[in-house]
Amino acid sequence: MLIRKFFLPLFAFLSIFTATAQDKKFAIHTVAFYNVENLYDTINDPLTRDDEWVYSSKYYKRKISNVAKVLSMIGDGENPNPPTVIGLAEAENRRVLEALVKEPNLMPFDYGIVHFDSPDRRGIDCAFLYQKSKFKPTSYVNIPLIIYESDTKKIDSSSAAKSDASDEEIEVDATNKRIYTRDQILMTGLLDGEEIHFIVNHWPSRRGGEKISSLLREKAAALNVKIIDSLRLLNPEAKVITMGDLNDGPFNRSLKKVLKAKGDRKSLAPGDIYNPMENMAKKGIGTLAYRDAWDLFDQILVTESLVRDDYKSYRFWKAGVYNKPFMIQTTGQYKGYGLRNNATSPGYSDHFPSYIYLIKQK
């Protein structure tokens, strides 16, 4: 299966910035998101259902090294430095994150960690990594996504059992079934002295089918809206970047009807959310493949305040999906897919990372 080129300038007129950014007339930072696919450790946690992913020491060390290699390279087409801020999904705990930032490919950049344990039954969490020399967190908080079966009126355990996905577990109580999923983490801080807010997400899976589970992701999108609105209430000009494995594409209801994300930069009004991944999806670009079809689930969206033409403060420049040949399966049934873990050898991930550039005129 042929892989399409996964990076392209989103707007032709922005290409004028390429030369100037390389000539150091613009400060540039890369912001990235990566679903690292079951980044577990070697210890069986009795509080989570991680039995299937308790790795051997050799497997674990190789997996950590693989992930660090990718993270160190994301965005190197325009920015030789690794991402300043990285959102992660599917990391088991802080222990694996501490091992990750100590890897030779990442250790020179002195990454800090923002992490919270989530209630996901598999024990997979979201987290942020950030370069301490460039970004200074001022606050961070985890916001739980509390959803129940009754919220959807469509989810039932029989349909869920038929699905291949297993990201969420349904726990039965006397009155309802809560669906335990990942928290959303809000991190606020100063990028070269300029306040920017970041949200990292891993929305509910498509367990039971896309249509059946859609309302769960719409609930997740509604929580995103609530967080962004609260930030804009304090500061209407708040600069917000929300990222993650959304388990929906740019044209699904959660993005278009709830977040009301727009893919046309010129149509943005104050308070709107811009999704640079929309135009990429139209061209068939994706971050993961399923049954030989590509989906763009790993997205980074920004508020309109980051998409203005005044580059005296940090602004969105362009976006991409990071895909190098070493990250791609080259043989077998899944040729062309992301090189994921298997029983004997750790890969990189079944997802490709996404990223954006922020630039500011010096």
N, C-alpha and C positions, 0 to 999 in steps of 0.2 A: 504494500500500500504506500503510495507516494505521500510524503509530508510536504505541506505547503510551507513557504517561507513565512515565519511566524512574527516578523517585525516589519512595520511599515510606518512611515510618517502619516499622521492622521489628517493633516491639512497641508496642502502644497505651500501655502504662504509661510508656514512655520519653518520651512527648510532654510530660510535665510539665517536662522539662529544657529544652525549647525556649525558653520565656520566661526562665527563670533564666539560661541561657547567654547570651541576648541582653542581659540585664540585667547581664552581666559578673560574675555570681556564680560562674561556672565558667570556667576557662581552657579553651580549645578549640584543637585542631590538626587540620588535614586531612592525611590520608595518601592518596596517589593512585597509580594505575598507568595507564600509557598505552602501547599499542603504536602507535608513530608511523608505521608503514607505510613501510618503505624510505626512511629518512632518510639518503640518500647525499649526497656532495659532488660537486664538479666534476672530481675527479681520478681517473683510471683507475689502480686499484691492481693491479700485476702479480701480487700474491700472492693475490688473491681473484678470484672470478668475478662482478665487479661491472659488466661491460661494458654490460649492459642498463640500468643505473641511473646512468650518468655524466651528471649534469644540466648544463644550461646555467647560466650565472651568474644569469640572470633567474629561471629556474625554481627554482633552489636558494634564492635569497633569499626568494622568495615562500613556498616550502615551510617554511623556517625560521620565517618570520613567522607563518604559519598555526599551526604547532605551538605556538609561544610564546603566541599568543593563547589557545588552548585551555587550556594549562597555567596561565596566570594567572587563569583563571576557575573552575577545577574546585572544586566545593564551596561556591560563593558563596551558596547558599541559606541556609546557617546560619553561615557563617564568611566575612566579607568579605576575609580575607587569603588569598593563594594557598597551595597546599599547602606544609606544612613539609618533608615528605619525599615525593619522587616517584620511583617506579620506572619505568624505560623499557625498551622492547624495540624492536628493529630500528633502532638507531642504528649507523651505519657505523664511527665511530671517535671519538676524543676531540676531533678537530677540529670535527666538527659539534656536539658538546655545548658546546664553548667558544663557538661562534657562537650557539648557542641561548640560553645564559644571558646573553649580551650584548645580546639583543634588547630594545627599549624596554619591552615588557610585563613582562620578567623582571628586567632589570638592577637596578632599585631594590631588589630583595629579596636581592641578593648571594648567589646560589646557589653552593655548592661542588659538586664533581663527584667521584664514585667510579666508575671505569670500568676494565675489563680487556678486552684483545683476546681474543675467543673463537676456537676452531678452526672455527667455522662457515664453510663454503666460500664462501658468498655474502658473507662479511665483515660480517654483522650481529651486533651485540652487545647485551647488557643493560647497564644503568647505573643509578646513583642520582644525583639532584639533591637538595640539602638547603639550607635557609636557615641560613647560618652563625651568625646571631644567636640561633637557637632550638635548633639541634641540633648537638652536638659529637661527631663520630666519634672513637671511641677505638681501633677496629681495623676492618679490612676485608680480605677474602680472596676469591679466586675458587676455587670447587670444581668441577673438571671432571666432567662426566657422561660416563663412558666406557662405551659400549655397542657391541656387535658384532651382526652378523647372527645368529650362533649363539646369542645371548642370547634371541632370540625364536623361532627355528626356524620362523618363518612369513614373514619378509621375503624377497622375491626381486626381483631387478632388473627382471624382466619386468612384475610387477604394479606396481612403483614407477613404471615408465616410463609407465604408463597414467593416472597421477594428474595432476591439475592442479596440485597443491601441489609446491613445490620448495624447501622450507626446508632440507632436509638433502641432503648429497651422500654417496654410498657409494663408498668407495675400496677397490679390490681389492688385496689382497696375496697372498702365497703360501698362506696358511692360512685367512684369514678376511676379512670385510668390516667395517671399522669405520664406524659412522655418526657423522659429525662434526656435533655440535650445540652449542648454547650452554652455557656454564658457568652455574652458580648462584652468585650473589654474596651473601655474608654481610657485612652492615655492622652493627657494634655501636656504640652511642654514647649520649650523655646528652641526653634531652629535658627541658629545664628542670631538669637535674641528676638525672634519673631514667633508669636504664639500660633501654634497649629494643633488641632485636635485629630486624633487617630482612633478609629474603631476597627477592631478585628473580629471577624465573624466566622462561624462554621454552622450554617443553617441546617435545619432538619433534612434528612435524606429523603430520597424518593421511595422509601420502603412502602410497599403496597401499590406502587404505581404513581406516575406523575400526577394524574388528576386527583387521585384519592388523597395524596399527601400535600397537594398544593396549598391548602389553607394553613398548614403548619408553617410553611415558608412565608406566607402572607403575614402570619403573626410575627415572625421574626423581622420581616420588613417593617411592620408597624412599630416594633420596639426600636428599630433604627431611626424611624421618623421621630419618635418621641425623644430620643437622645439628641438628635440634631436640633429639633425645635427648642429643647431646653437650653442648648448652647446659644442658639440665635436669640433667645429671649434675653439672655445676659448681654449678648453682643450681636446685633444684627449683621455685622460684618465678619462673624466668626468663620474661620477657615477650617473646614472639616474634610477629612479623607476617610472614607469607609471602604474596607477591603475584606475579602475572604472567599472561601469556598461556599458559594451561595446555593449550590445544588439546583440552581435555575439559571437559564440563559438571559441575556439582556432583554428579550421580548416576552418573557413570562410575566404573569400577573403581578407577582411580588415586586418586580422591578418597575413595570410600566404603570400599574394601577395603584400600587400602595406607595412605593418610593417616588413614583411619578418621574423617574429618571428620563432624561432627554439625551438623544444622541446627536442632535444638531446644535452645534456650538453657537450658531448665530441666533437661535431662537430662545436663548436663556434669558430669564428675567431674574431680578434679585430674589434670593431664596430658593431658586431651582437647584436641582442636582444634575450634574453632567456625568454621563456614562461614556467614556471614550472607547469602551469595548464594543459598543453597539455597531459601529462601522466595521470593526474587525470581524464580528460575527457574520455580518452580511456577506463578507468575502469568504466565508467558510473556515476562518481561522478558529482554532479551539485550544483548550488546555487539557482535555482528556477525551479519549475515544471509548465508545461503547457500541458493540455490534457494527463496527466499521463506520460509525457516524461520529463526527466531532462535535463536542459541546464546549461552550465557553462559560464554565461555571466559576472560574477563579477570576474575580473582577476587582477593579479598583475604581471607585467613583469619587468625585469631588464636588464641593458646593460651588455655586456660581462665583462666589467671592475669590476663588482660585483660578478663574478662567477669564479674567479681564485682561485687556491689552496693556495695562500699566505694569511694567516690569521693574518698578522701583522697589517692590517687595516680591516675595516668592509667588510664582504663578506656575500653573500646570503648563508643561510644554508638549509632551507627547507620551504615548504609551506603547507597550509591546508585550509579547509573550515570549519568554526566553526558552529557546529550544536549540540545543547543540547536539551534534551526532552522537556523542557518547551517552546521551540521556535517552536514546531511542532504541527500542527492540529491533534487531536487524534480521531475525529469523523466526520461523515458526508461525503459528496461528495468529499471533499478535504483532507481527512484523509492522513496523511503523508506529506502534503505540509507545507510550512512555515506558521506559525500562523499569518495571516495578519489582518488588520483592518476590522471590519464590522460595520454595522449601529449603533449598541448599545454598542459595546465594542472594545477598541483599542487592537490590538495584538502587535506583534513585527515588522514583515515585511514579505512580500511575498518572499524576498530574504534572503539567508544566507550570512553572511560576509565571506570574504576571508582574508587571512593573510600570511605573511612571517616572518621568523626570520632572523635577521642580527647578526652575531657574529664576535668577534675579540679576538685574543689571548691576555691575560693580560700580 
